């Protein structure tokens, strides 16, 4: 009986040890919030929006909107690759939208102005398009650069086709190509598609590299609060640069 009891005890300990190993593995697979890096991504994106937007007071009459689509999908792809969560993408959209509102405040523009509300709507369509495709794309395809390029081009194409619906969301029609009634987002859609086919793979690469960097910093026991301070400093610095651009 004692031998049997010992065998049962050993078997139980092995089973318990195996369960603990599985739980530890699951814990390692749960992504961290990466809030500090997401804040920095949103801040830099917000700054680029102000820089690329140039004249926020009127409709774009060139390729700026299509270029901004490619830039937006770069940051959206980075946030997604970093966090692998819809929440990460939502956070970067919120931060960028706050920057857009701050930019409008400096120019004494209301939130309902077409140069403010419409770009924020564009952020939402770009994020929704990317997340939809990220959900339906095969996992192996998403790991390949050509699959990521395809996802970027398709996300841009879907987003620019959704954008004319902005008039139903904000009450402000999309900008049209001069002399026509054709929305700029559709007129320059090939530019947005080809640019996004390049920026999305690049954004995913940056997100993965940032994730590795965060892991190394965590292993090096560098305090998370210090990393949050760096992200907060980046946030404030980007706001200050926008203020400098608009007030000088």
C-alpha positions in Angstrom: 0.0 0.0 0.0 2.8 2.4 0.9 4.5 1.8 -2.5 1.2 2.4 -4.3 0.7 5.6 -2.3 4.2 6.8 -3.1 3.6 6.1 -6.8 0.3 7.9 -6.7 1.9 10.9 -4.9 4.7 11.1 -7.5 2.2 10.9 -10.4 0.2 13.6 -8.8 3.2 15.9 -8.3 4.2 15.4 -12.0 0.7 16.2 -13.1 0.6 19.3 -10.9 4.0 20.4 -12.1 2.9 20.0 -15.7 -0.2 22.1 -15.1 1.9 24.9 -13.5 4.2 24.9 -16.5 1.2 25.2 -18.9 -0.2 28.1 -16.8 3.1 29.9 -16.8 3.3 29.4 -20.6 -0.2 30.9 -21.0 0.8 33.8 -18.8 3.8 34.5 -21.0 1.5 34.5 -24.1 -0.8 37.2 -22.6 0.4 40.5 -24.1 1.3 43.4 -21.9 -0.7 46.6 -22.3 2.3 48.5 -23.8 0.5 51.7 -23.0 3.6 53.9 -23.0 4.7 52.9 -26.5 1.1 53.2 -27.8 1.0 56.8 -26.4 4.2 57.6 -28.2 2.9 56.1 -31.5 -0.3 58.2 -31.2 1.7 61.3 -30.4 4.1 61.0 -33.3 1.1 60.2 -35.6 -0.7 63.3 -34.3 2.4 65.4 -35.0 2.7 64.0 -38.5 -1.0 64.8 -39.2 -0.4 68.4 -38.2 2.7 68.5 -40.4 1.2 66.8 -43.4 -2.1 68.6 -43.0 -0.4 71.9 -43.8 -3.4 74.2 -44.2 -6.1 72.8 -41.9 -8.6 75.5 -42.9 -9.7 74.1 -46.2 -10.2 71.0 -48.2 -7.2 69.2 -49.5 -6.7 69.7 -53.2 -3.8 67.4 -53.8 -2.4 64.0 -52.7 -2.3 64.9 -49.0 -5.3 62.8 -48.1 -4.0 59.7 -49.8 -0.6 60.2 -48.2 -2.3 60.5 -44.8 -4.1 57.3 -45.4 -0.8 55.5 -45.9 0.7 57.2 -42.8 -2.4 56.3 -40.7 -2.3 52.6 -41.7 1.4 52.6 -40.8 0.6 53.6 -37.2 -2.5 51.4 -37.0 -0.4 48.4 -38.1 2.3 49.2 -35.6 -0.2 49.4 -32.7 -1.8 46.2 -33.8 1.5 44.3 -34.2 2.6 45.6 -30.8 -0.5 44.7 -28.8 -2.4 42.2 -31.0 -5.5 43.8 -29.5 -8.3 46.0 -30.9 -7.9 48.1 -27.7 -4.3 49.0 -28.7 -5.6 50.3 -32.1 -8.4 52.1 -30.3 -6.0 53.8 -27.9 -3.7 55.1 -30.7 -6.8 56.4 -32.6 -8.0 58.3 -29.5 -4.6 59.9 -28.9 -4.3 61.0 -32.5 -7.8 62.4 -32.5 -7.0 64.4 -29.4 -4.0 65.9 -31.3 -6.3 66.7 -34.2 -8.6 68.6 -31.7 -5.7 70.4 -30.1 -4.5 71.5 -33.6 -8.0 72.8 -34.3 -8.1 74.7 -31.0 -4.9 76.5 -32.0 -6.5 77.5 -35.3 -9.8 78.5 -33.6 -11.7 75.9 -35.5 -14.8 74.1 -34.1 -14.8 70.3 -33.7 -17.6 70.1 -36.4 -15.3 71.8 -39.0 -14.7 69.6 -42.0 -10.9 69.8 -41.4 -11.4 68.3 -38.0 -14.4 66.0 -37.8 -13.8 64.5 -41.3 -10.2 63.4 -40.6 -11.3 61.8 -37.3 -13.9 59.9 -39.3 -11.1 58.8 -41.7 -9.1 57.5 -38.7 -12.1 55.3 -37.7 -12.7 54.0 -41.2 -9.0 53.2 -41.6 -8.8 51.4 -38.3 -12.1 49.5 -38.9 -10.9 48.4 -42.4 -7.5 47.2 -41.1 -9.0 45.3 -38.1 -11.6 43.7 -40.3 -9.0 42.4 -42.7 -6.7 41.4 -39.9 -9.6 39.3 -38.5 -10.4 37.5 -41.8 -6.9 37.0 -43.2 -5.1 33.7 -42.7 -2.5 33.7 -39.9 0.2 32.4 -42.2 -0.6 35.0 -44.8 -0.3 37.8 -42.2 3.2 36.6 -41.3 4.4 37.1 -44.8 5.5 40.5 -46.2 3.4 40.0 -49.4 0.4 39.1 -47.3 0.9 42.2 -45.2 1.2 44.3 -48.3 -2.0 42.8 -49.7 -3.7 43.6 -46.4 -2.4 47.2 -46.5 -3.6 47.8 -50.0 -7.0 46.3 -49.4 -7.4 48.2 -46.1 -6.7 51.5 -47.9 -9.1 50.6 -50.7 -11.9 49.7 -48.3 -11.2 52.9 -46.2 -11.3 55.3 -49.1 -14.6 53.8 -50.3 -16.1 54.2 -46.9 -14.9 57.7 -46.4 -17.6 59.4 -48.7 -20.1 58.2 -46.0 -18.7 60.9 -43.8 -21.5 63.3 -44.7 -23.9 61.0 -42.9 -21.7 60.9 -39.8 -20.6 64.5 -39.5 -23.0 66.3 -41.8 -20.0 67.6 -43.8 -19.5 66.2 -47.3 -16.1 64.8 -48.4 -13.8 67.1 -50.4 -14.1 66.6 -54.2 -11.7 66.9 -57.0 -11.8 70.5 -58.4 -14.3 70.9 -61.2 -15.9 67.5 -60.5 -18.2 66.0 -58.0 -15.8 63.0 -57.5 -14.5 62.6 -53.9 -10.8 63.1 -53.5 -10.5 59.9 -51.6 -11.7 57.9 -54.6 -9.9 60.0 -57.2 -6.5 59.4 -55.6 -7.3 55.9 -54.3 -4.5 54.2 -56.4 -2.0 56.4 -54.5 -3.4 55.4 -51.1 -3.5 51.7 -52.1 0.0 51.5 -53.3 1.4 53.6 -50.5 -0.4 51.5 -47.9 0.9 48.3 -49.4 4.3 49.6 -48.4 3.5 51.3 -45.1 1.5 48.4 -43.5 4.4 45.8 -43.7 6.7 48.5 -42.4 4.4 49.4 -39.6 4.0 45.7 -38.6 7.8 45.4 -38.6 8.2 48.5 -36.4 5.5 47.1 -34.0 7.3 43.8 -33.7 10.6 45.5 -33.1 9.0 47.7 -30.4 7.6 44.7 -28.7 11.0 43.0 -28.6 12.5 46.2 -27.2 9.8 46.4 -24.5 10.5 42.8 -23.5 14.2 43.4 -23.3 13.7 46.5 -21.1 11.4 44.5 -18.9 14.0 41.8 -18.5 16.6 44.4 -17.8 14.5 45.5 -14.8 14.2 49.0 -16.1 11.3 50.6 -14.2 8.0 50.8 -16.1 7.3 54.1 -14.5 10.4 55.5 -16.2 9.3 54.3 -19.6 5.9 55.9 -19.0 7.7 59.2 -18.1 9.5 59.0 -21.5 6.2 58.4 -23.3 4.6 61.3 -21.4 7.6 63.5 -22.4 7.1 62.5 -26.0 3.4 63.3 -25.8 4.1 66.8 -24.4 7.0 67.5 -26.8 4.8 66.6 -29.8 2.1 69.0 -28.5 4.7 71.7 -28.1 5.9 71.3 -31.6 2.4 71.6 -33.0 1.8 74.7 -30.9 5.1 76.1 -32.2 4.1 75.4 -35.9 0.7 77.0 -35.5 1.5 80.0 -33.4 4.6 81.2 -35.2 
